[in-house]
């Protein structure tokens, strides 16, 4: 590896280190309580160094969210592309969402659970046009496909999609934050919940 390639790799590694530190601090302390200086202190670099990679905390917030949604959305979209049966695609996409949240608790905590957006202005993170909107659109597309195939009852796609999302979010949050509760075997529980939610939408 040449000097230029090594330098680029080191820059990318540091950029990711900054993102990882910001994600963890946003999740545990809340967006409004985190400063660029605090992030720099955590990774043992000067604040000036961080500003070489991100212009401000707002850009960091957007990158943290987009990174998480890009990974989650990519996994769900891959299922949609390979599975022709609308109901199977919907169910497996929902399972993948739950699996992602359970496998990546810090990512999930930072974006979906923590008070990350407290203290932000509306322009700090806009859902419209974001990776978050794109990821949610995969769920809406699956629900709409199931309506068109006649597998589930006709209804408001937004309402049905948000209903399913609320259910999935509840599963991830409970399993991640209440490990002291004697839940039944995880996969069995997730399958039962998915069956219950999807059966509730059938005609």
C-alpha positions as CSV (number, residue, x, y, z in Angstrom):
1,X,0.0,0.0,0.0
2,X,1.4,3.4,-1.0
3,X,1.7,6.5,1.1
4,X,-1.4,8.1,-0.5
5,X,-3.5,5.0,0.0
6,X,-2.4,4.7,3.6
7,X,-3.2,8.3,4.3
8,X,-6.7,8.0,2.8
9,X,-7.3,4.9,4.9
10,X,-6.2,6.6,8.1
11,X,-8.5,9.6,7.3
12,X,-11.4,7.3,6.8
13,X,-10.7,5.4,10.0
14,X,-10.6,8.7,11.9
15,X,-13.8,9.9,10.3
16,X,-15.5,6.7,11.4
17,X,-14.0,7.0,14.9
18,X,-15.6,10.5,15.2
19,X,-18.9,9.2,14.0
20,X,-18.9,6.2,16.4
21,X,-18.0,8.5,19.3
22,X,-20.7,11.0,18.4
23,X,-23.3,8.2,18.0
24,X,-22.5,6.9,21.5
25,X,-22.6,10.3,23.1
26,X,-25.8,11.4,21.4
27,X,-27.4,8.1,22.6
28,X,-26.3,8.5,26.2
29,X,-26.2,12.2,26.8
30,X,-28.6,13.7,24.3
31,X,-27.8,15.9,21.3
32,X,-28.1,19.2,23.2
33,X,-25.5,18.1,25.9
34,X,-22.8,17.1,23.4
35,X,-20.3,19.5,21.9
36,X,-17.6,19.1,19.3
37,X,-15.1,19.7,22.1
38,X,-16.6,16.8,24.1
39,X,-16.4,14.5,21.2
40,X,-12.8,15.5,20.5
41,X,-11.9,14.9,24.2
42,X,-13.5,11.4,24.0
43,X,-11.4,10.3,21.0
44,X,-8.3,12.2,22.3
45,X,-8.0,14.6,19.4
46,X,-8.2,18.4,19.2
47,X,-11.5,20.0,18.3
48,X,-9.7,21.5,15.3
49,X,-9.2,18.0,13.9
50,X,-12.9,17.2,14.1
51,X,-13.7,20.3,12.1
52,X,-11.6,19.1,9.3
53,X,-14.1,16.2,8.8
54,X,-17.4,17.7,9.9
55,X,-18.3,21.4,9.7
56,X,-20.5,21.3,12.8
57,X,-22.6,19.1,15.2
58,X,-25.5,19.3,12.8
59,X,-23.6,17.6,10.1
60,X,-22.5,14.9,12.6
61,X,-26.1,14.4,13.5
62,X,-27.2,13.9,9.9
63,X,-24.3,11.5,9.2
64,X,-25.0,9.4,12.3
65,X,-28.7,9.0,11.2
66,X,-28.0,8.5,7.6
67,X,-25.3,5.9,8.3
68,X,-27.7,3.8,10.4
69,X,-30.6,4.2,8.0
70,X,-28.4,3.3,5.0
71,X,-27.4,0.0,6.6
72,X,-30.9,-0.9,7.8
73,X,-32.5,0.1,4.5
74,X,-30.0,-1.8,2.5
75,X,-30.7,-5.0,4.4
76,X,-34.5,-4.6,4.0
77,X,-34.2,-3.6,0.3
78,X,-32.1,-6.7,-0.4
79,X,-35.0,-8.9,0.9
80,X,-37.5,-7.0,-1.3
81,X,-35.4,-7.5,-4.4
82,X,-35.0,-11.3,-4.0
83,X,-38.4,-12.2,-2.6
84,X,-41.3,-12.1,-5.1
85,X,-44.1,-13.1,-2.7
86,X,-45.4,-9.8,-1.2
87,X,-46.4,-11.3,2.2
88,X,-43.1,-13.2,2.6
89,X,-41.3,-10.0,1.6
90,X,-43.2,-7.9,4.2
91,X,-42.7,-10.4,7.0
92,X,-39.0,-11.0,6.3
93,X,-38.4,-7.3,6.0
94,X,-40.1,-6.7,9.4
95,X,-38.0,-9.5,10.9
96,X,-34.8,-7.9,9.4
97,X,-35.7,-4.6,11.1
98,X,-36.1,-6.3,14.4
99,X,-32.9,-8.3,13.9
100,X,-31.0,-5.1,13.0
101,X,-32.1,-3.4,16.2
102,X,-31.2,-6.4,18.3
103,X,-27.8,-6.8,16.7
104,X,-26.9,-3.1,16.7
105,X,-28.3,-1.8,20.0
106,X,-26.1,1.3,20.1
107,X,-27.1,2.3,16.6
108,X,-30.8,1.7,17.4
109,X,-30.6,3.6,20.7
110,X,-29.0,6.6,19.1
111,X,-31.4,7.0,16.3
112,X,-34.7,5.6,17.6
113,X,-34.7,5.7,21.4
114,X,-32.4,8.3,22.9
115,X,-33.4,12.0,23.2
116,X,-31.2,12.7,20.2
117,X,-33.4,15.3,18.7
118,X,-34.1,17.2,21.9
119,X,-32.6,20.6,21.6
120,X,-32.3,20.5,17.8
121,X,-33.9,23.0,15.5
122,X,-36.3,21.7,12.7
123,X,-33.5,22.3,10.2
124,X,-31.0,20.2,12.1
125,X,-32.5,17.0,10.8
126,X,-35.2,16.9,8.2
127,X,-37.0,13.6,7.6
128,X,-38.1,14.6,4.1
129,X,-35.6,13.4,1.5
130,X,-33.5,11.7,4.2
131,X,-32.2,8.1,4.3
132,X,-34.8,7.6,7.1
133,X,-37.6,8.5,4.7
134,X,-36.1,6.1,2.1
135,X,-35.9,3.3,4.6
136,X,-39.5,3.8,5.8
137,X,-40.6,3.9,2.1
138,X,-39.5,0.2,1.8
139,X,-42.1,-0.7,4.5
140,X,-44.8,1.3,2.7
141,X,-43.9,-0.3,-0.6
142,X,-44.3,-3.8,0.9
143,X,-47.6,-2.9,2.6
144,X,-48.9,-1.5,-0.7
145,X,-47.8,-4.6,-2.6
146,X,-49.7,-6.8,-0.1
147,X,-52.8,-4.7,-0.6
148,X,-52.6,-4.9,-4.3
149,X,-52.1,-8.7,-4.2
150,X,-55.2,-9.0,-2.0
151,X,-53.3,-10.5,0.9
152,X,-54.2,-7.8,3.4
153,X,-57.2,-5.6,3.7
154,X,-57.3,-2.3,1.8
155,X,-56.6,0.7,3.9
156,X,-54.5,3.8,4.4
157,X,-50.9,2.7,3.6
158,X,-49.4,5.3,5.9
159,X,-51.6,4.2,8.8
160,X,-50.9,0.5,8.3
161,X,-47.2,1.0,7.8
162,X,-46.9,3.2,10.9
163,X,-48.9,0.6,12.9
164,X,-46.5,-2.1,11.9
165,X,-43.5,0.1,12.7
166,X,-44.8,0.9,16.2
167,X,-45.1,-2.8,16.8
168,X,-41.6,-3.6,15.6
169,X,-40.1,-0.7,17.6
170,X,-41.8,-2.0,20.7
171,X,-40.2,-5.4,20.3
172,X,-36.7,-4.1,19.8
173,X,-37.0,-1.6,22.7
174,X,-38.3,-4.1,25.1
175,X,-35.8,-6.9,24.3
176,X,-32.9,-4.4,24.4
177,X,-33.8,-2.6,27.6
178,X,-35.5,-5.2,29.7
179,X,-33.0,-8.1,29.7
180,X,-34.0,-8.9,33.3
181,X,-37.5,-10.0,32.2
182,X,-38.0,-13.8,31.6
183,X,-38.9,-13.5,27.9
184,X,-39.5,-16.7,26.1
185,X,-36.9,-17.8,23.5
186,X,-36.2,-14.7,21.3
187,X,-36.8,-16.1,17.8
188,X,-40.0,-17.8,19.0
189,X,-41.3,-14.5,20.5
190,X,-40.4,-12.5,17.4
191,X,-42.2,-15.0,15.1
192,X,-45.3,-14.9,17.3
193,X,-45.3,-11.1,17.3
194,X,-44.9,-11.0,13.5
195,X,-47.7,-13.5,13.1
196,X,-50.0,-11.5,15.3
197,X,-49.3,-8.2,13.5
198,X,-49.6,-9.5,10.0
199,X,-52.7,-11.6,10.7
200,X,-54.4,-8.5,12.1
201,X,-54.1,-7.0,8.6
202,X,-55.4,-10.0,6.6
203,X,-58.8,-9.9,5.0
